[in-house]
Amino acid sequence: MPARLRALCEALREYGIQGATRTKGSHHIFHHPSGKGRPYPIPAHNGMKTEIPDVYIRGVCRAFGLDYEEFKRRLG
């Protein structure tokens, strides 16, 4: 089930992962301030209202070493 970008940002913030909108383009880039993991871009053409497909949620979990099932519970 897709989640809105706003909910994804709030859940990732609990893990210390920050997100930023690019100045050019429509992707939202997530990164860990300590350098843990690699930056992970997610297309967000409708800003914070964008519904993020499950494939990107799984990808962000893989990129930062998060447990997918626990993360999905935090999304609500």
C-alpha positions in Angstrom: 0.0 0.0 0.0 1.5 3.4 -1.0 2.3 6.0 1.6 2.5 9.7 1.2 5.9 11.4 1.0 5.1 13.4 4.2 4.6 10.2 6.2 7.7 8.7 4.8 9.8 11.8 5.8 8.4 11.7 9.3 9.1 8.0 9.8 12.7 8.3 8.4 13.3 11.3 10.6 12.8 9.0 13.6 15.8 7.0 12.3 17.9 10.2 11.9 17.6 10.1 8.1 17.1 13.5 6.5 15.4 14.3 3.2 15.7 17.2 0.9 14.1 18.3 -2.3 16.5 18.9 -5.2 16.6 22.4 -6.6 16.2 21.0 -10.1 13.9 18.1 -10.8 11.2 16.4 -8.8 13.2 13.9 -6.7 13.4 13.9 -3.0 16.8 12.7 -1.8 17.3 11.0 1.5 20.6 10.6 3.3 22.0 9.8 6.7 24.1 12.7 8.2 26.7 10.2 9.4 27.2 8.9 5.9 25.7 5.5 6.8 24.1 4.1 3.6 24.0 5.8 0.3 21.8 8.7 -0.7 18.5 7.4 -2.0 16.4 9.4 -4.5 12.6 9.0 -4.6 10.5 10.6 -7.4 8.0 13.0 -5.9 6.2 14.9 -8.7 3.4 16.2 -6.4 5.6 17.3 -3.5 4.7 16.0 -0.1 1.3 14.8 -1.3 3.0 12.2 -3.6 2.0 8.6 -3.0 5.2 6.6 -2.8 4.9 3.0 -4.2 6.0 0.1 -2.1 9.0 -0.6 -4.3 10.6 2.7 -3.2 9.8 2.1 0.4 11.6 -1.3 0.2 14.5 0.4 -1.6 14.9 3.1 1.1 14.9 0.3 3.8 17.6 -1.6 1.9 19.7 1.6 1.4 19.8 2.4 5.1 19.6 -1.1 6.6 16.1 -0.7 8.1 13.7 -3.6 8.8 10.9 -3.3 6.3 8.1 -4.7 8.4 9.0 -2.4 11.4 9.2 0.6 9.1 5.8 -0.1 7.6 4.3 -0.2 11.1 5.8 3.3 11.7 4.1 4.6 8.5 0.8 3.7 9.9 
